[in-house]
């Protein structure tokens, strides 16, 4: 079967970053396609077809491995000639290339020619290295935050227990002001305990190995609303739950996401009756899931749209609206874990709408 030159050119340019051919019976003859040299910012016209031309720009440690693999492949056709090799670009940067080859053998099985291909993978390697650095940073952050919150938990619980014993043993002997101060201290301890538990929850999802499964957002939301029923009634809030789609996600993280968004909307509702939260969702034509949580609460100033997703950031004092600045930070972390994004639109005094965009499947 003859080879169409145009088709060969198409295959090479579309899927390869260079091809090479080496005459092993005349080892000073090795043809490199022009694309190979252009990878390194080199004019192909300045290079001859000699192995010495590229061996001074290749990483010498990688060259040693390549030569060993070459010898092994020539001796044993089942040993693959396939390795990652670093080259020095003309601007001094490092270019990663995957080099693969196959020996052409004579009737006695001796390798007499080598045909090979090059694929540049620099971007892939950089993403890999960045991912490893990010994983390490996440692990360090998770361990640090967990250690801090865990070490706080024991003394805070101890102080809470001592306050309880003081109230029980000496409560009648304390003045009215003393009893008031003990009660305030008890409330502070409770807030601290809640904060520590939520911080532990936040740190648990940093860099978490996520297992994706089919998740019915409708079923999750219905269960969450049952759990939040008393809290919603106390805030005079009615939730309008509209049909929600299914997606591939981490089920517990999706539960935390919906719970935190609904709790946040209820927390910032206006005093009085008639507060309504609408939870809706849809699947787009490009296979994204869009969730919206719209409320009629106090609203957020445009200058604070980004700030509210930052950990420990609060726009109100705790005596005004309870909270610790972790809920929306947790939501953003969960959305990031799923390759999505979360945004908010709001006007002060006119409510807010949080929008979550997630891929319907994780591929």
C-alpha positions in Angstrom: 0.0 0.0 0.0 1.5 3.3 -1.0 1.6 6.3 1.4 -0.1 9.5 0.4 2.5 12.3 1.2 -0.3 14.7 2.1 -1.9 12.3 4.5 1.5 11.5 6.1 2.2 15.3 6.5 -1.3 15.7 8.1 -0.7 12.9 10.6 2.7 14.2 11.5 1.6 17.8 12.0 -1.6 16.9 13.8 -0.4 14.4 16.3 3.4 14.5 16.4 6.1 17.1 17.3 8.7 15.5 15.1 9.8 12.2 13.6 13.3 10.7 13.4 15.0 8.0 11.4 18.4 6.5 12.4 20.6 4.3 10.2 22.3 2.1 12.8 24.7 0.7 10.1 25.9 4.3 9.6 25.3 5.7 13.1 26.4 9.2 12.1 23.3 9.4 9.9 20.2 10.3 11.9 17.5 12.3 10.2 15.4 14.7 12.4 12.3 16.4 11.0 12.3 20.2 11.1 9.5 20.2 13.7 11.9 18.7 16.2 14.3 21.6 16.0 11.6 24.2 16.1 10.5 22.8 19.5 13.7 24.4 20.9 13.6 27.6 18.9 16.3 26.4 16.5 16.4 27.0 12.8 16.4 23.5 11.2 18.6 24.8 8.4 21.4 25.3 10.8 21.5 21.6 11.8 22.9 18.6 10.0 21.5 15.0 10.3 24.0 13.9 12.9 23.2 12.6 16.5 25.9 14.9 17.8 23.6 17.9 16.9 21.1 17.2 19.5 23.2 15.5 22.2 24.6 18.8 23.5 21.1 20.2 24.3 19.7 17.1 25.9 19.8 16.6 29.7 22.8 14.3 30.2 21.2 12.2 32.9 18.2 11.6 30.5 20.6 10.8 27.7 22.2 8.1 29.7 18.9 6.5 30.4 17.9 6.8 26.7 21.1 5.1 25.6 20.5 2.2 28.0 17.0 1.8 26.8 18.2 1.9 23.2 20.7 -0.9 23.8 18.1 -3.0 25.6 15.5 -2.5 22.8 18.1 -3.4 20.1 18.9 -6.6 22.0 15.2 -7.5 22.9 12.3 -6.2 20.7 9.9 -6.7 23.6 11.7 -4.0 25.6 10.1 -0.7 24.7 12.1 2.4 23.7 9.9 5.0 25.3 11.1 7.6 27.7 10.7 11.3 28.8 13.6 13.4 27.9 14.5 17.0 28.9 16.0 19.4 26.3 17.3 22.9 26.7 15.4 25.5 24.7 17.4 28.3 23.0 15.9 30.7 25.6 17.3 28.6 28.5 14.0 27.0 29.5 13.4 23.2 29.8 11.3 21.4 27.2 10.0 17.9 28.0 9.7 15.5 25.1 8.4 12.0 25.0 10.6 10.0 22.7 9.5 6.6 21.3 11.1 4.4 18.7 10.9 1.0 17.1 13.9 -0.9 15.6 13.7 -2.2 12.0 15.5 -5.6 11.9 17.0 -7.8 9.3 16.3 -11.5 8.7 18.6 -12.4 11.6 16.7 -10.1 14.0 19.5 -7.6 14.2 18.4 -3.9 14.6 19.6 -2.1 11.5 17.4 1.0 11.5 15.4 3.0 14.1 12.2 4.9 13.4 10.8 7.1 16.1 8.5 10.0 17.0 8.6 12.9 19.4 5.7 14.5 21.4 6.3 17.6 23.5 4.7 17.3 26.9 6.1 20.3 28.7 2.6 21.7 29.7 1.6 18.3 31.0 4.7 18.0 33.2 4.2 21.6 34.5 0.6 20.8 35.5 1.8 17.6 37.1 4.5 19.5 39.1 2.0 22.2 40.0 -0.5 19.6 41.1 2.1 17.9 43.3 3.1 21.2 44.9 -0.5 22.1 45.5 -1.2 18.7 47.1 1.8 19.2 49.4 0.6 22.7 50.3 -2.9 21.4 50.9 -1.6 18.6 53.1 0.5 21.0 55.2 -2.4 23.4 55.6 -4.8 20.6 56.5 -2.4 19.2 59.1 -1.6 22.6 60.6 -5.3 23.7 60.8 -6.3 20.3 62.2 -3.6 20.4 64.8 -4.5 23.9 66.0 -8.2 23.2 66.1 -7.8 19.8 67.7 -5.4 21.2 70.4 -8.0 24.0 71.1 -10.8 21.6 71.5 -9.7 19.9 74.7 -9.0 23.1 76.8 -12.1 24.8 75.5 -14.2 21.7 76.6 -12.4 21.7 79.9 -13.2 25.4 80.6 -16.8 24.7 79.6 -17.0 21.9 82.1 -15.4 24.0 84.9 -17.8 26.8 84.3 -20.7 24.3 84.6 -19.3 23.0 87.9 -18.8 26.5 89.2 -22.4 27.4 88.3 -23.7 24.3 90.0 -21.5 24.5 93.1 -21.4 28.3 93.7 -24.2 29.7 91.7 -26.3 30.7 94.7 -23.3 32.4 96.3 -22.5 34.5 93.3 -23.9 38.0 92.9 -26.2 38.9 90.1 -23.3 40.4 88.2 -21.2 37.3 88.9 -24.0 35.0 87.5 -24.3 37.2 84.5 -20.6 37.0 83.8 -20.5 33.2 84.2 -23.5 33.0 81.8 -21.7 35.2 79.2 -18.5 33.1 79.6 -20.7 30.0 79.0 -22.1 31.4 75.8 -18.6 32.3 74.6 -17.4 28.8 75.2 -20.4 27.4 73.2 -19.5 29.7 70.3 -15.9 28.6 70.5 -16.9 24.9 70.5 -19.1 25.4 67.4 -16.2 27.3 65.7 -13.7 24.5 66.4 -16.1 21.8 65.1 -16.7 23.8 61.9 -13.0 24.5 61.5 -12.3 20.7 61.8 -15.0 20.1 59.1 -13.4 22.7 56.8 -9.9 21.3 57.2 -11.2 17.8 56.5 -12.1 18.6 52.9 -8.8 20.4 52.0 -7.1 18.1 49.5 -9.6 15.3 50.4 -9.5 12.2 48.1 -12.9 12.6 46.6 -15.0 9.6 45.6 -17.5 10.6 43.0 -20.9 8.8 42.8 -24.3 9.6 41.4 -26.0 12.1 43.7 -29.7 13.1 43.6 -29.6 16.7 44.7 -33.4 16.6 45.1 -33.2 13.8 47.7 -30.3 15.6 49.5 -32.2 18.9 49.6 -35.4 17.2 50.9 -33.4 15.6 53.8 -31.6 18.8 54.6 -34.9 20.8 54.8 -36.3 18.2 57.3 -33.1 18.7 59.5 -33.4 22.5 59.2 -37.2 22.7 59.8 -37.0 24.1 63.3 -34.3 26.6 62.4 -36.2 27.8 59.4 -39.4 28.2 61.4 -37.6 30.2 64.0 -36.4 32.6 61.3 -39.8 32.8 59.7 -38.4 31.4 56.5 -40.2 29.4 53.9 -38.2 27.4 51.3 -39.5 27.0 47.8 -37.7 23.8 46.7 -37.9 23.4 42.9 -36.9 20.2 41.0 -33.1 19.6 41.2 -31.0 17.5 38.8 -28.7 14.6 39.5 -24.9 14.7 39.0 -21.8 12.8 39.7 -20.2 14.2 42.9 -19.0 13.6 46.4 -22.3 13.0 48.3 -21.3 14.3 51.7 -19.7 17.4 50.2 -22.9 18.2 48.2 -24.9 17.8 51.4 -22.6 20.3 53.2 -22.8 22.7 50.2 -26.6 22.8 50.1 -26.9 22.8 53.9 -24.5 25.8 54.3 -26.1 27.8 51.5 -29.6 27.3 53.0 -28.4 28.0 56.5 -26.6 31.1 55.3 -29.7 32.4 53.5 -31.9 31.8 56.6 -29.3 33.4 58.9 -29.4 36.7 56.9 -33.1 36.9 56.4 -34.9 40.1 57.5 -36.7 40.2 60.8 -40.5 39.6 60.5 -42.4 37.2 58.3 -42.6 36.6 54.6 -39.0 35.5 54.0 -38.7 33.1 51.1 -35.7 31.1 49.9 -35.8 29.6 46.5 -33.6 26.6 45.7 -33.6 25.7 42.0 -31.4 23.9 39.5 -31.0 22.9 35.9 -28.7 21.0 33.6 -27.4 23.0 30.6 -26.8 21.7 27.1 -23.1 21.6 27.7 -23.6 19.2 30.7 -23.2 21.6 33.5 -25.4 21.7 36.6 -26.5 25.2 37.7 -27.8 25.6 41.3 -29.3 28.8 42.6 -30.2 29.8 46.2 -32.1 33.1 46.2 -33.3 34.8 49.3 -35.0 38.0 50.3 -32.6 38.9 53.1 -30.4 41.8 54.1 -28.3 41.6 51.0 -24.6 42.2 50.4 -22.7 45.2 49.1 -21.0 44.7 45.7 -17.6 45.5 47.2 -18.0 42.5 49.5 -18.9 39.9 46.8 -15.4 38.3 46.9 -14.7 38.9 50.5 -17.5 36.8 51.8 -15.9 33.6 50.4 -12.7 34.2 52.3 -12.2 32.1 55.4 -12.9 33.8 58.8 -14.4 36.9 57.0 -17.5 38.3 58.6 -19.5 41.4 57.6 -21.5 41.6 60.8 -20.6 41.4 64.5 -21.6 38.1 66.2 -24.1 39.9 68.5 -25.8 41.1 65.3 -25.8 37.8 63.3 -24.3 34.6 64.6 -21.5 33.0 62.6 -17.8 32.5 62.3 -16.9 33.2 58.6 -16.4 29.5 57.7 -19.7 28.6 55.9 -19.2 30.3 52.5 -15.5 29.5 52.5 -16.5 25.9 53.0 -18.9 26.2 50.1 -16.2 27.6 47.8 -13.8 24.9 48.8 -16.3 22.2 48.0 -17.1 23.7 44.6 -13.4 24.0 43.8 -13.0 20.3 44.7 -15.6 19.5 42.0 -14.1 21.8 39.3 -16.9 24.3 39.5 -17.4 27.9 40.6 -19.6 29.8 43.0 -20.7 33.5 42.5 -23.2 35.8 44.2 -25.4 38.6 42.9 -26.9 40.9 45.5 -28.1 44.4 46.5 -28.2 45.7 50.0 -31.7 45.3 51.4 -32.9 43.4 48.4 -31.7 39.8 49.0 -29.0 37.7 47.4 -28.7 34.9 44.9 -25.8 32.4 45.1 -25.1 30.5 41.9 -23.1 27.3 41.8 -21.9 25.9 38.5 -20.7 22.3 38.5 -19.8 19.7 35.8 -22.6 17.1 35.7 -20.0 14.4 35.6 -16.4 14.1 36.6 -14.3 12.8 33.7 
